Amino acid sequence: MPEATSSLSTADREIVTSRIFDAPRELVWKAWTEPDRVSQWWGPFGFTLTTYEMDVRPGGVWRFVMHGPDGVDYPNQISYREVVAMERLVYTHGPEPKFQVTATFAERGGRTEVMQTALFASAADREQVVRDFNAIEGAKQTLARLAEYLAKMGGAIAQGDAQIGAGRRSDREPMPASGVELVVERIFDAPRELAWKAWTEPEQWMRWFGPHGFTMPFCAVDLRPGGLLHFCHRWPSGEEIWVKGVYREVLEPGRLAFTLGFSDATGNRVERPGFALETLVTVTLSEQGGRTKVTVRHTGLTVDQGEGQGWSESLARLADLLATA
């Protein structure tokens, strides 16, 4: 039986992990292949992720850095060899020792079974990764984090994202429930380079970011992957809210991704009842014949706290700023 012989011959070079997730296959696939989603769960407990490039297609590359809880950075690169939507991914994972991963996604009555097999060039390479990086436990923890992420999202994304366009709530979709990502779109009568500056230069950002009546007396921007974002919003009543985040992606002039969470004036994290500890904002700017289409995806929200209205009013203020530039 050649197939059985082949399986036995690679057993000492493999790490196989699997898990069934209580989420539809479409949502699980998105979690594996979209950078703003994968950054929220990839890696063992305590790790965070910065993506520099993610092109999920045969021949495409995903370049990222995993940040360990001890502050050590681990550069990684994945090269995709096979991509069958919602069914199968095959890729080579580096750095050395490189190994090939085959991940399959199987429908299980509304749930999804994921099986991933990491195949190394030799048994010695496998043992090195297990010994030096605790790879088996790390793989289990990574899938556990994926399960937590999918549970938080509640499977609602796969049924259609809530949309807000041109500053008004869509009549077809309600505001998102717990865990549903918010999507806001608007086209600005300004070139993309000018819109990019408005999103990335603190003196510009301070003039428009926030709902009507809000001001921003302080804003510090370290515009690079891993750089910090720290600002203060002052309500019309005079109350001040401090926010801190980390840039995940900076791809000029087309894409930004950054986290947001409440903090104090010194940058220490602050918890606010009813709000997520940390959310992720992904902004894409696309050229539209001299105009610019901006799409904002705000993920990780726990409940509707007016984020949709806040983004709509912010983008309206951005439109006013760009009109006078």
C-alpha positions as CSV (number, residue, x, y, z in Angstrom):
1,M,0.0,0.0,0.0
2,P,2.1,2.9,-1.3
3,E,0.0,5.6,0.4
4,A,0.3,4.1,3.8
5,T,4.1,3.6,3.3
6,S,4.4,7.3,2.3
7,S,2.5,8.4,5.4
8,L,4.7,6.3,7.7
9,S,7.8,7.6,6.1
10,T,7.0,11.2,7.0
11,A,5.5,10.7,10.4
12,D,8.8,11.6,12.2
13,R,9.0,14.8,10.2
14,E,5.5,16.1,10.8
15,I,3.6,18.1,13.4
16,V,-0.1,17.7,12.9
17,T,-2.7,19.8,14.8
18,S,-6.5,20.0,14.3
19,R,-9.5,21.6,15.9
20,I,-13.2,22.0,15.1
21,F,-14.4,25.6,15.4
22,D,-18.0,26.6,16.1
23,A,-18.0,29.0,13.2
24,P,-18.9,28.8,9.4
25,R,-16.1,28.0,7.1
26,E,-16.3,31.3,5.3
27,L,-15.5,33.2,8.5
28,V,-12.7,30.8,9.4
29,W,-11.2,31.2,5.9
30,K,-11.3,35.0,6.3
31,A,-9.6,34.8,9.7
32,W,-6.7,32.9,8.0
33,T,-6.3,35.1,4.9
34,E,-7.1,38.7,5.8
35,P,-4.3,40.6,7.6
36,D,-6.6,42.7,9.9
37,R,-8.2,39.4,11.1
38,V,-5.1,37.1,11.3
39,S,-3.3,39.7,13.4
40,Q,-5.8,39.2,16.2
41,W,-5.1,35.6,16.8
42,W,-1.9,34.3,15.1
43,G,0.7,33.0,17.5
44,P,0.9,31.5,21.0
45,F,-0.5,33.2,24.1
46,G,1.0,36.6,24.7
47,F,2.3,37.2,21.2
48,T,1.3,40.1,18.9
49,L,1.8,40.5,15.2
50,T,3.0,43.1,12.7
51,T,2.3,42.4,9.0
52,Y,4.3,44.1,6.3
53,E,2.9,42.3,3.3
54,M,0.2,39.7,2.8
55,D,-0.6,38.4,-0.7
56,V,-2.7,35.2,-0.5
57,R,-2.3,33.6,-3.9
58,P,0.0,31.0,-5.4
59,G,3.4,32.7,-5.5
60,G,2.3,35.4,-3.1
61,V,4.2,36.2,0.2
62,W,3.2,37.0,3.7
63,R,5.9,38.9,5.6
64,F,5.4,39.5,9.3
65,V,7.1,39.8,12.7
66,M,5.9,38.0,15.8
67,H,6.5,40.0,19.0
68,G,7.0,37.8,22.0
69,P,5.8,38.7,25.5
70,D,9.4,39.0,26.5
71,G,10.0,41.7,23.9
72,V,11.9,39.5,21.4
73,D,10.9,39.9,17.7
74,Y,10.7,36.9,15.4
75,P,10.7,37.7,11.6
76,N,8.7,35.3,9.5
77,Q,7.9,34.8,5.9
78,I,5.3,32.5,4.3
79,S,5.3,31.8,0.6
80,Y,2.0,30.5,-0.7
81,R,2.2,27.5,-3.1
82,E,-1.5,26.5,-3.3
83,V,-4.7,28.5,-2.5
84,V,-8.1,26.9,-2.9
85,A,-10.6,29.3,-1.4
86,M,-12.3,28.0,1.8
87,E,-10.7,24.5,1.3
88,R,-7.0,24.4,1.3
89,L,-3.8,26.4,1.9
90,V,-0.3,25.1,1.1
91,Y,2.7,27.3,2.0
92,T,6.4,27.3,2.9
93,H,7.2,28.8,6.3
94,G,10.6,30.3,7.1
95,P,13.1,31.3,8.4
96,E,15.4,28.2,8.8
97,P,14.6,25.5,9.3
98,K,11.9,26.0,6.6
99,F,8.9,23.6,6.5
100,Q,5.8,23.2,4.4
101,V,2.3,23.6,5.9
102,T,-0.9,22.1,4.5
103,A,-4.0,23.5,6.1
104,T,-7.4,22.1,5.2
105,F,-10.9,23.6,6.0
106,A,-13.8,21.1,6.1
107,E,-17.4,21.9,6.6
108,R,-18.9,20.1,9.6
109,G,-22.6,21.0,9.7
110,G,-22.2,24.7,10.1
111,R,-18.9,24.2,12.0
112,T,-15.4,24.0,10.6
113,E,-12.7,21.5,11.1
114,V,-9.2,22.8,10.5
115,M,-6.3,20.4,10.1
116,Q,-2.7,21.7,9.6
117,T,0.3,19.5,8.9
118,A,3.8,20.9,9.1
119,L,6.2,18.8,7.1
120,F,10.0,19.3,7.8
121,A,12.9,18.3,5.6
122,S,14.2,16.0,8.3
123,A,13.4,14.6,11.7
124,A,16.2,16.6,13.1
125,D,14.7,19.9,11.8
126,R,11.4,18.9,13.4
127,E,13.0,18.2,16.7
128,Q,15.0,21.5,16.6
129,V,11.8,23.5,16.2
130,V,10.0,21.5,18.9
131,R,13.0,21.9,21.3
132,D,13.8,25.5,20.6
133,F,10.4,27.0,20.0
134,N,8.0,24.6,21.8
135,A,6.3,24.3,18.4
136,I,3.7,21.6,19.3
137,E,2.3,23.6,22.3
138,G,2.6,26.8,20.3
139,A,0.5,25.4,17.5
140,K,-2.2,24.3,20.0
141,Q,-2.2,27.7,21.7
142,T,-2.5,29.4,18.3
143,L,-5.6,27.4,17.4
144,A,-7.0,28.2,20.9
145,R,-6.6,31.9,20.2
146,L,-8.4,31.4,16.8
147,A,-11.3,29.7,18.7
148,E,-11.5,32.7,21.0
149,Y,-11.4,35.2,18.2
150,L,-14.2,33.3,16.3
151,A,-16.3,33.1,19.4
152,K,-15.9,36.8,19.9
153,M,-16.9,37.5,16.3
154,G,-20.0,35.3,16.7
155,G,-20.0,34.1,13.1
156,A,-21.9,37.3,12.1
157,I,-19.3,38.6,9.7
158,A,-19.8,35.6,7.3
159,Q,-23.5,36.7,7.0
160,G,-22.6,40.1,5.7
161,D,-20.8,43.1,7.1
162,A,-22.7,46.1,8.5
163,Q,-22.2,49.0,6.1
164,I,-22.2,52.7,6.5
165,G,-21.7,54.7,3.4
166,A,-21.3,58.4,2.7
167,G,-21.7,59.3,6.3
168,R,-25.2,57.7,6.7
169,R,-26.3,54.4,8.2
170,S,-27.3,51.8,5.7
171,D,-31.1,51.0,5.6
172,R,-30.3,47.4,4.7
173,E,-28.1,46.5,7.6
174,P,-28.5,47.2,11.4
175,M,-25.7,48.5,13.5
176,P,-23.4,45.6,14.3
177,A,-24.1,43.5,17.3
178,S,-21.4,42.3,19.7
179,G,-18.2,41.4,17.8
180,V,-19.4,42.4,14.4
181,E,-16.9,44.6,12.4
182,L,-18.0,48.0,11.3
183,V,-17.3,49.2,7.7
184,V,-17.4,52.8,6.7
185,E,-16.8,54.1,3.2
186,R,-16.6,57.6,1.7
187,I,-15.3,59.1,-1.5
188,F,-13.4,62.4,-1.1
189,D,-12.8,65.0,-3.8
190,A,-9.0,65.1,-3.2
191,P,-6.0,63.1,-4.5
192,R,-4.8,60.1,-2.5
193,E,-1.5,61.7,-1.5
194,L,-3.4,64.5,0.2
195,A,-5.8,62.1,2.0
196,W,-2.8,60.0,3.1
197,K,-1.2,63.1,4.8
198,A,-4.5,63.8,6.6
199,W,-4.4,60.3,8.1
200,T,-0.7,60.2,9.0
201,E,0.5,63.8,9.9
202,P,-0.5,64.6,13.5
203,E,-1.1,68.3,12.8
204,Q,-3.6,67.2,10.1
205,W,-5.2,64.4,12.1
206,M,-5.9,66.7,15.0
207,R,-8.0,68.9,12.8
208,W,-10.6,66.3,11.9
209,F,-10.4,63.0,13.8
210,G,-13.4,62.8,16.1
211,P,-17.1,63.5,16.1
212,H,-18.5,67.0,15.6
213,G,-17.6,69.3,18.6
214,F,-14.6,67.2,19.6
215,T,-11.1,68.6,19.7
216,M,-7.7,66.9,20.0
217,P,-5.4,68.9,22.2
218,F,-2.6,66.2,22.0
219,C,-1.5,63.7,19.3
220,A,1.8,61.8,19.0
221,V,2.4,59.6,16.0
222,D,5.3,57.2,15.4
223,L,4.3,56.2,11.8
224,R,6.0,52.8,11.4
225,P,4.9,49.2,12.1
226,G,5.3,48.7,15.8
227,G,5.2,52.5,16.4
228,L,2.9,54.1,19.0
229,L,-0.1,56.3,18.5
230,H,-1.3,58.3,21.5
231,F,-3.9,61.1,21.5
232,C,-6.4,62.9,23.6
233,H,-10.0,63.6,22.6
234,R,-11.7,66.5,24.4
235,W,-15.5,66.3,24.5
236,P,-17.6,69.5,24.1
237,S,-18.3,69.2,27.8
238,G,-14.6,69.4,28.6
239,E,-14.1,65.8,29.5
240,E,-10.9,64.3,28.2
241,I,-10.5,60.7,26.8
242,W,-7.0,59.4,26.2
243,V,-6.4,56.7,23.6
244,K,-3.3,54.7,22.7
245,G,-2.6,52.3,19.9
246,V,0.1,50.5,17.9
247,Y,0.6,50.7,14.1
248,R,0.4,47.2,12.6
249,E,0.7,48.2,8.9
250,V,2.0,51.3,7.2
251,L,1.9,51.0,3.4
252,E,2.1,54.5,1.8
253,P,-0.1,55.8,0.3
254,G,-2.7,53.0,0.3
255,R,-3.1,51.2,3.6
256,L,-2.9,51.7,7.4
257,A,-3.7,49.4,10.3
258,F,-3.5,50.3,13.9
259,T,-4.9,49.2,17.3
260,L,-6.9,51.5,19.6
261,G,-7.5,51.2,23.3
262,F,-8.3,53.6,26.2
263,S,-5.3,54.8,28.2
264,D,-4.3,57.6,30.5
265,A,-2.2,60.6,29.7
266,T,1.0,58.7,30.4
267,G,0.0,55.8,28.1
268,N,-1.0,53.2,30.7
269,R,-4.0,51.1,29.6
270,V,-7.4,52.0,31.1
271,E,-10.5,49.7,31.1
272,R,-13.9,51.3,30.4
273,P,-17.0,49.2,31.2
274,G,-18.8,48.2,28.0
275,F,-15.9,48.8,25.7
276,A,-13.4,46.5,24.2
277,L,-10.0,46.5,25.7
278,E,-8.4,46.9,22.2
279,T,-9.8,47.2,18.7
280,L,-8.3,47.2,15.3
281,V,-8.8,49.9,12.6
282,T,-7.8,49.2,9.0
283,V,-7.9,52.0,6.5
284,T,-7.5,51.6,2.8
285,L,-7.2,54.6,0.3
286,S,-7.8,53.8,-3.3
287,E,-7.4,56.1,-6.3
288,Q,-10.7,57.0,-8.1
289,G,-9.7,59.2,-11.0
290,G,-8.2,62.0,-9.0
291,R,-10.5,61.4,-6.1
292,T,-9.9,59.0,-3.2
293,K,-12.1,56.3,-1.8
294,V,-11.5,55.6,1.9
295,T,-12.7,52.4,3.5
296,V,-12.5,52.0,7.3
297,R,-12.8,48.6,8.9
298,H,-13.1,48.7,12.7
299,T,-13.0,45.3,14.2
300,G,-13.1,43.8,17.7
301,L,-15.9,46.0,18.9
302,T,-17.9,44.5,21.8
303,V,-21.1,46.5,21.6
304,D,-22.5,49.5,19.7
305,Q,-21.2,52.5,21.6
306,G,-21.9,55.0,18.7
307,E,-18.8,54.1,16.7
308,G,-20.7,54.2,13.5
309,Q,-22.0,57.7,14.1
310,G,-18.6,58.8,15.3
311,W,-16.8,57.6,12.2
312,S,-19.4,59.2,9.9
313,E,-19.0,62.5,11.6
314,S,-15.2,62.2,11.6
315,L,-15.2,61.5,7.8
316,A,-17.5,64.4,7.3
317,R,-15.0,66.7,9.0
318,L,-12.2,65.1,6.9
319,A,-14.2,66.0,3.8
320,D,-14.4,69.6,5.0
321,L,-10.6,69.7,5.7
322,L,-9.7,68.3,2.3
323,A,-12.1,70.7,0.5
324,T,-10.1,73.6,1.9
325,A,-6.6,72.1,1.3
